[in-house]
């Protein structure tokens, strides 16, 4: 790491207490007003926090709004997310689920852990659980299953490993955890991708041949993004 980057990192680290206080204050303001889907999605895309407490969602507004509405219609109790990233979609699920959200990522949430746990509304019984590790391993799957304690999830969001092999593995290993009538969603399903490693569209094309699917794509000619959902029979 260069000297410039090191100094920048140290500066951000020194500001963590201030950023944490500001983030929790903004979260309290959010929860003090009636919940609307528009506001929920807007805050998820750019939560008013900065530094190491920054929360963002790399989504197209129309697409994530369409998905959020579909999930809300389920009146979900439990949600499983593979791929926390910067916590934006976790913010949505934590405000929709009534009992538990499990969010999985290869990286530790770090100083954002306490903020993530505070995402659900004060009156909600929802608990946020972050699990760190490789979703493709059996021990990690067992950790997820232990957290669910035999219960099924209403919604599974697959947005972690974007290689064709990786996304297929996540689907094969975790789809059995979704209840009948629930939803499984995939991010970055459009064929045109700026990053070669984003290969979700290859698996999505095969999956939708014999599956009840729906797509939320803002523009047919766009590069990247796109959300596909599977409704579990």
CORWOHU-V277284 format. One record per residue. N is the residue number from 1. RES is the residue in three letters. OMEGA is omega in whole degrees, -180 to 180 (NA if undefined). Layout:
n=N res=RES omega=OMEGA
n=N res=RES omega=OMEGA
//
This chain:
n=1 res=UNK omega=-179
n=2 res=UNK omega=179
n=3 res=UNK omega=-180
n=4 res=UNK omega=179
n=5 res=UNK omega=179
n=6 res=UNK omega=179
n=7 res=UNK omega=179
n=8 res=UNK omega=179
n=9 res=UNK omega=180
n=10 res=UNK omega=179
n=11 res=UNK omega=178
n=12 res=UNK omega=-180
n=13 res=UNK omega=179
n=14 res=UNK omega=-178
n=15 res=UNK omega=-177
n=16 res=UNK omega=-180
n=17 res=UNK omega=179
n=18 res=UNK omega=-180
n=19 res=UNK omega=179
n=20 res=UNK omega=180
n=21 res=UNK omega=180
n=22 res=UNK omega=-178
n=23 res=UNK omega=180
n=24 res=UNK omega=177
n=25 res=UNK omega=179
n=26 res=UNK omega=179
n=27 res=UNK omega=178
n=28 res=UNK omega=177
n=29 res=UNK omega=179
n=30 res=UNK omega=-177
n=31 res=UNK omega=-178
n=32 res=UNK omega=-180
n=33 res=UNK omega=178
n=34 res=UNK omega=-178
n=35 res=UNK omega=172
n=36 res=UNK omega=-178
n=37 res=UNK omega=179
n=38 res=UNK omega=-178
n=39 res=UNK omega=-180
n=40 res=UNK omega=-179
n=41 res=UNK omega=179
n=42 res=UNK omega=179
n=43 res=UNK omega=179
n=44 res=UNK omega=-179
n=45 res=UNK omega=177
n=46 res=UNK omega=178
n=47 res=UNK omega=-177
n=48 res=UNK omega=175
n=49 res=UNK omega=-175
n=50 res=UNK omega=-180
n=51 res=UNK omega=180
n=52 res=UNK omega=179
n=53 res=UNK omega=-178
n=54 res=UNK omega=177
n=55 res=UNK omega=-179
n=56 res=UNK omega=176
n=57 res=UNK omega=-180
n=58 res=UNK omega=-175
n=59 res=UNK omega=168
n=60 res=UNK omega=-171
n=61 res=UNK omega=-180
n=62 res=UNK omega=-176
n=63 res=UNK omega=-178
n=64 res=UNK omega=175
n=65 res=UNK omega=179
n=66 res=UNK omega=179
n=67 res=UNK omega=-179
n=68 res=UNK omega=179
n=69 res=UNK omega=179
n=70 res=UNK omega=178
n=71 res=UNK omega=180
n=72 res=UNK omega=179
n=73 res=UNK omega=178
n=74 res=UNK omega=-171
n=75 res=UNK omega=-170
n=76 res=UNK omega=172
n=77 res=UNK omega=-176
n=78 res=UNK omega=-180
n=79 res=UNK omega=176
n=80 res=UNK omega=180
n=81 res=UNK omega=175
n=82 res=UNK omega=-176
n=83 res=UNK omega=-180
n=84 res=UNK omega=-176
n=85 res=UNK omega=-178
n=86 res=UNK omega=170
n=87 res=UNK omega=-177
n=88 res=UNK omega=180
n=89 res=UNK omega=175
n=90 res=UNK omega=178
n=91 res=UNK omega=179
n=92 res=UNK omega=-176
n=93 res=UNK omega=-179
n=94 res=UNK omega=178
n=95 res=UNK omega=178
n=96 res=UNK omega=-178
n=97 res=UNK omega=-178
n=98 res=UNK omega=-177
n=99 res=UNK omega=-176
n=100 res=UNK omega=169
n=101 res=UNK omega=175
n=102 res=UNK omega=-180
n=103 res=UNK omega=-173
n=104 res=UNK omega=178
n=105 res=UNK omega=179
n=106 res=UNK omega=-178
n=107 res=UNK omega=177
n=108 res=UNK omega=178
n=109 res=UNK omega=177
n=110 res=UNK omega=-175
n=111 res=UNK omega=-180
n=112 res=UNK omega=-176
n=113 res=UNK omega=-178
n=114 res=UNK omega=178
n=115 res=UNK omega=177
n=116 res=UNK omega=-178
n=117 res=UNK omega=180
n=118 res=UNK omega=-178
n=119 res=UNK omega=-178
n=120 res=UNK omega=178
n=121 res=UNK omega=-178
n=122 res=UNK omega=-178
n=123 res=UNK omega=-176
n=124 res=UNK omega=174
n=125 res=UNK omega=-177
n=126 res=UNK omega=176
n=127 res=UNK omega=178
n=128 res=UNK omega=178
n=129 res=UNK omega=176
n=130 res=UNK omega=177
n=131 res=UNK omega=-179
n=132 res=UNK omega=178
n=133 res=UNK omega=-178
n=134 res=UNK omega=-177
n=135 res=UNK omega=-177
n=136 res=UNK omega=-177
n=137 res=UNK omega=-180
n=138 res=UNK omega=179
n=139 res=UNK omega=180
n=140 res=UNK omega=176
n=141 res=UNK omega=180
n=142 res=UNK omega=176
n=143 res=UNK omega=178
n=144 res=UNK omega=-179
n=145 res=UNK omega=178
n=146 res=UNK omega=178
n=147 res=UNK omega=-179
n=148 res=UNK omega=176
n=149 res=UNK omega=177
n=150 res=UNK omega=179
n=151 res=UNK omega=176
n=152 res=UNK omega=175
n=153 res=UNK omega=177
n=154 res=UNK omega=-174
n=155 res=UNK omega=175
n=156 res=UNK omega=179
n=157 res=UNK omega=-179
n=158 res=UNK omega=-176
n=159 res=UNK omega=-178
n=160 res=UNK omega=177
n=161 res=UNK omega=-176
n=162 res=UNK omega=175
n=163 res=UNK omega=-179
n=164 res=UNK omega=179
n=165 res=UNK omega=-177
n=166 res=UNK omega=-178
n=167 res=UNK omega=177
n=168 res=UNK omega=179
n=169 res=UNK omega=179
n=170 res=UNK omega=178
n=171 res=UNK omega=-177
n=172 res=UNK omega=-176
n=173 res=UNK omega=-171
n=174 res=UNK omega=-175
n=175 res=UNK omega=179
n=176 res=UNK omega=-179
n=177 res=UNK omega=-178
n=178 res=UNK omega=-178
n=179 res=UNK omega=173
n=180 res=UNK omega=-177
n=181 res=UNK omega=180
n=182 res=UNK omega=-176
n=183 res=UNK omega=170
n=184 res=UNK omega=-178
n=185 res=UNK omega=178
n=186 res=UNK omega=177
n=187 res=UNK omega=178
n=188 res=UNK omega=-177
n=189 res=UNK omega=-177
n=190 res=UNK omega=-174
n=191 res=UNK omega=-178
n=192 res=UNK omega=-177
n=193 res=UNK omega=179
n=194 res=UNK omega=-178
n=195 res=UNK omega=-177
n=196 res=UNK omega=-178
n=197 res=UNK omega=176
n=198 res=UNK omega=-172
n=199 res=UNK omega=-177
n=200 res=UNK omega=-175
n=201 res=UNK omega=179
n=202 res=UNK omega=179
n=203 res=UNK omega=-179
n=204 res=UNK omega=-180
n=205 res=UNK omega=179
n=206 res=UNK omega=-176
n=207 res=UNK omega=-173
n=208 res=UNK omega=179
n=209 res=UNK omega=-177
n=210 res=UNK omega=-176
n=211 res=UNK omega=177
n=212 res=UNK omega=-174
n=213 res=UNK omega=175
n=214 res=UNK omega=-178
n=215 res=UNK omega=173
n=216 res=UNK omega=-179
n=217 res=UNK omega=-175
n=218 res=UNK omega=-177
n=219 res=UNK omega=-176
n=220 res=UNK omega=-178
n=221 res=UNK omega=-175
n=222 res=UNK omega=175
n=223 res=UNK omega=180
n=224 res=UNK omega=177
n=225 res=UNK omega=-174
n=226 res=UNK omega=179
n=227 res=UNK omega=176
n=228 res=UNK omega=179
n=229 res=UNK omega=175
n=230 res=UNK omega=176
n=231 res=UNK omega=-176
n=232 res=UNK omega=-179
n=233 res=UNK omega=NA
//
